[in-house]
Amino acid sequence: MIDVTIIGAGICGALIAHKLSKFNLNVLVLEKENDVALGATGANSAMVHSGHDPKPGTLKCKYNLLGNRMYKDVCADLQVDFDQIGAYVVATSLEEEQKIDVLVKQCIEREVPYEVLTGEQARVNEPNLSDNITKALSLPTTAVVTPWLVTMAAMEESMLNNVQLRLNYEVNQINKKDDYFLINDEIKTKVIVNCAGSHCDDITNLLRVSPYKVETKKGEYYVLDHTGEQLVHHVIYPVPTAKGKGVLAVPTVHHNILLGPNSDFVEDKDDVATGTGLDYVKRELSKTIKNVPFNKMIHTFAGNRPHIDLNDFYIQEDDEIKGFIHVAGIESPGISAAPAIAKDVVENMILPKFSVALKQKYIKRKPYINMAKMSKEEKNDLIHKDPDFGKLICRCEKVSLGEIKDVINRECGATTIKGVKMRCRPGMGRCQGGFCEPEVVKIIQKQLDKKLEEVKLDKNNSQIFTAYAKEDL
Ligand SMILES: Cc1cc2nc3c(=O)[nH]c(=O)nc-3n(C[C@H](O)[C@H](O)[C@H](O)COP(=O)(O)OP(=O)(O)OC[C@H]3O[C@@H](n4cnc5c(N)ncnc54)[C@H](O)[C@@H]3O)c2cc1C
């Protein structure tokens, strides 16, 4: 019998699993895709918002504020990047300046550090801000992270401490028995935590009529290369509107720039194609930023926000079905809020159901090997020990064979081209895998003993090879 089954391996599911992994509990994570973090967690603005913006009194507001304060320590614990670069919310008219005044009031009430700057003062630090900007709200506690690496690290460490992860496992049946649940007619579990993102309502509907309906709002982005002068150094927000936080410019932890997102409802919850949303992004961006170097654009992507009709997160044990916990409607600021959500769900909703102790022995994960961050001496030392670290596979992002082998041969390791790319960046650079992708395919094949046709680009339906063109290859 499983104690706690978590459905969905996005950032919420992974951080809940990670907190539970510290206790003597039998924990299982079920994920329908072939890797973790392939839902909203894998495609977003990658920001830890300061908490200045959510509506007062909402769960979004509560968990964003708490999460922002926890993030630095969470990332240090998981040994993943956290960069507190700060943000400017910029106004271009008197009406927008008044919206900044409202945000200032919220910052004061919420004890969010801030500073108000004139347009000229803001342009001293950010010369590419539009000349129309008259006022800026500086939010120094805004940070950027790599949300999928937070997720992968949390899941890896959980697995090192006996949490089970079953990938390619779609939950499509749940029956409530006397004191346990039966999932897909085979898994018995005392507690279920529903972290299924856009599909949270589908999961709940397997048991009862869901108290919420998830609709997805797509957000599309451009990605700029990190070479040359960086466009902006802070996150640049317009003033928020009823539609959300607006089109941003976000410097990532790797110094790429994300430009986006739009926010449009889409029928298909898993439709992440890019298209006309990008025209909107370009138009909106021109109001806040000038000199945008679109010739440095190397990639576009989209992610879907799981929006529920209640307009807030829905995080609680089910009113009717004890042992079934909802972590639903986790749209923005879900990345920012995730550590605080995990803490609350584990400490206040799960642990009181079990009388368990902390594990005596806990195994810490080792960070991914990242030669880009090493000194020349450290690199030489590593290459001396293992020459695979001297074999460059990705020229744009300078990733070696040794680093790629490392991210494959781990708990929660990569099994696809995208899985390798997300973990150690081959294909993230200017050529977008044009040079390195065939090599990455061969490495995956060799390390995982797969046939060529079995190597996937990302999700299971993303087959890229059908057969060899020449038989002797
Ligand atoms: C465009 C965009 C921009 C955003 N920007 C930010 C930002 O800058 N800062 C911020 O704080 N937040 C941001 N967010 C919000 C944030 O990305 C989400 O709130 C967060 O990733 C949600 O995580 P999750 O774990 O709840 O869901 P997900 O990451 O979606 O994970 C759900 C998982 O459940 C799995 N699943 C679904 N159904 C089943 C099933 N039947 N069986 C098994 N598994 C199943 C899915 O495959 C998926 O892996 C943004 C979101 C978007 C889309």
The ligand as an SDF file (V2000), in Angstrom:
LIG
                    3D

 53 58  0  0  0  0  0  0  0  0999 V2000
    3.0130   31.3380  -20.2070 C   0  0  0  0  0  0  0  0  0  0  0  0
    3.2110   31.1060  -18.7390 C   0  0  0  0  0  0  0  0  0  0  0  0
    4.0170   31.9680  -17.9860 C   0  0  0  0  0  0  0  0  0  0  0  0
    4.1730   31.7660  -16.6270 C   0  0  0  0  0  0  0  0  0  0  0  0
    5.0880   32.5110  -15.9380 N   0  0  0  0  0  0  0  0  0  0  0  0
    5.2530   32.3110  -14.6240 C   0  0  0  0  0  0  0  0  0  0  0  0
    6.2500   33.0310  -13.9040 C   0  0  0  0  0  0  0  0  0  0  0  0
    7.0720   33.7420  -14.4620 O   0  0  0  0  0  0  0  0  0  0  0  0
    6.2840   32.8880  -12.5670 N   0  0  0  0  0  0  0  0  0  0  0  0
    5.4150   32.0900  -11.9060 C   0  0  0  0  0  0  0  0  0  0  0  0
    5.4510   32.0740  -10.6910 O   0  0  0  0  0  0  0  0  0  0  0  0
    4.5390   31.3060  -12.5630 N   0  0  0  0  0  0  0  0  0  0  0  0
    4.4420   31.3910  -13.9070 C   0  0  0  0  0  0  0  0  0  0  0  0
    3.5800   30.6080  -14.6040 N   0  0  0  0  0  0  0  0  0  0  0  0
    2.7880   29.5970  -13.8960 C   0  0  0  0  0  0  0  0  0  0  0  0
    3.5540   28.3050  -13.6810 C   0  0  0  0  0  0  0  0  0  0  0  0
    4.2440   27.8910  -14.8290 O   0  0  0  0  0  0  0  0  0  0  0  0
    2.5800   27.2180  -13.2370 C   0  0  0  0  0  0  0  0  0  0  0  0
    1.7870   27.7380  -12.2120 O   0  0  0  0  0  0  0  0  0  0  0  0
    3.2970   25.9950  -12.7030 C   0  0  0  0  0  0  0  0  0  0  0  0
    4.2690   25.5410  -13.6040 O   0  0  0  0  0  0  0  0  0  0  0  0
    2.2750   24.9010  -12.4320 C   0  0  0  0  0  0  0  0  0  0  0  0
    2.9550   23.7570  -11.9760 O   0  0  0  0  0  0  0  0  0  0  0  0
    2.1620   22.4360  -11.6830 P   0  0  0  0  0  0  0  0  0  0  0  0
    3.1160   21.4670  -11.1230 O   0  0  0  0  0  0  0  0  0  0  0  0
    0.9420   22.7460  -10.8960 O   0  0  0  0  0  0  0  0  0  0  0  0
    1.5920   21.9710  -13.1160 O   0  0  0  0  0  0  0  0  0  0  0  0
    2.3360   21.3740  -14.4080 P   0  0  0  0  0  0  0  0  0  0  0  0
    3.7270   21.8330  -14.5260 O   0  0  0  0  0  0  0  0  0  0  0  0
    1.4410   21.6240  -15.5660 O   0  0  0  0  0  0  0  0  0  0  0  0
    2.3890   19.8210  -14.1040 O   0  0  0  0  0  0  0  0  0  0  0  0
    1.2500   19.0020  -14.1700 C   0  0  0  0  0  0  0  0  0  0  0  0
    1.7070   17.6010  -14.5590 C   0  0  0  0  0  0  0  0  0  0  0  0
    0.6210   16.6880  -14.4550 O   0  0  0  0  0  0  0  0  0  0  0  0
    0.7430   15.7260  -15.4770 C   0  0  0  0  0  0  0  0  0  0  0  0
   -0.5480   15.0780  -15.6840 N   0  0  0  0  0  0  0  0  0  0  0  0
   -1.6730   15.6560  -16.1540 C   0  0  0  0  0  0  0  0  0  0  0  0
   -2.6670   14.7360  -16.2180 N   0  0  0  0  0  0  0  0  0  0  0  0
   -2.1410   13.5580  -15.7760 C   0  0  0  0  0  0  0  0  0  0  0  0
   -2.6710   12.2440  -15.6310 C   0  0  0  0  0  0  0  0  0  0  0  0
   -3.9320   11.9590  -15.9590 N   0  0  0  0  0  0  0  0  0  0  0  0
   -1.8600   11.2710  -15.1550 N   0  0  0  0  0  0  0  0  0  0  0  0
   -0.5710   11.5500  -14.8200 C   0  0  0  0  0  0  0  0  0  0  0  0
   -0.0240   12.7810  -14.9670 N   0  0  0  0  0  0  0  0  0  0  0  0
   -0.7940   13.7780  -15.4240 C   0  0  0  0  0  0  0  0  0  0  0  0
    1.1930   16.5760  -16.6690 C   0  0  0  0  0  0  0  0  0  0  0  0
    1.7690   15.7990  -17.6880 O   0  0  0  0  0  0  0  0  0  0  0  0
    2.1740   17.5310  -16.0160 C   0  0  0  0  0  0  0  0  0  0  0  0
    3.4990   17.0460  -16.0520 O   0  0  0  0  0  0  0  0  0  0  0  0
    3.4620   30.7290  -15.9850 C   0  0  0  0  0  0  0  0  0  0  0  0
    2.6930   29.8410  -16.7430 C   0  0  0  0  0  0  0  0  0  0  0  0
    2.6120   30.0000  -18.1100 C   0  0  0  0  0  0  0  0  0  0  0  0
    1.9050   28.9710  -18.9280 C   0  0  0  0  0  0  0  0  0  0  0  0
  1  2  1  0
  2  3  1  0
  2 52  2  0
  3  4  2  0
  4  5  1  0
  4 50  1  0
  5  6  2  0
  6  7  1  0
  6 13  1  0
  7  8  2  0
  7  9  1  0
  9 10  1  0
 10 11  2  0
 10 12  1  0
 12 13  2  0
 13 14  1  0
 14 15  1  0
 14 50  1  0
 15 16  1  0
 16 17  1  0
 16 18  1  0
 18 19  1  0
 18 20  1  0
 20 21  1  0
 20 22  1  0
 22 23  1  0
 23 24  1  0
 24 25  2  0
 24 26  1  0
 24 27  1  0
 27 28  1  0
 28 29  2  0
 28 30  1  0
 28 31  1  0
 31 32  1  0
 32 33  1  0
 33 34  1  0
 33 48  1  0
 34 35  1  0
 35 36  1  0
 35 46  1  0
 36 37  1  0
 36 45  1  0
 37 38  2  0
 38 39  1  0
 39 40  1  0
 39 45  2  0
 40 41  1  0
 40 42  2  0
 42 43  1  0
 43 44  2  0
 44 45  1  0
 46 47  1  0
 46 48  1  0
 48 49  1  0
 50 51  2  0
 51 52  1  0
 52 53  1  0
M  END
$$$$
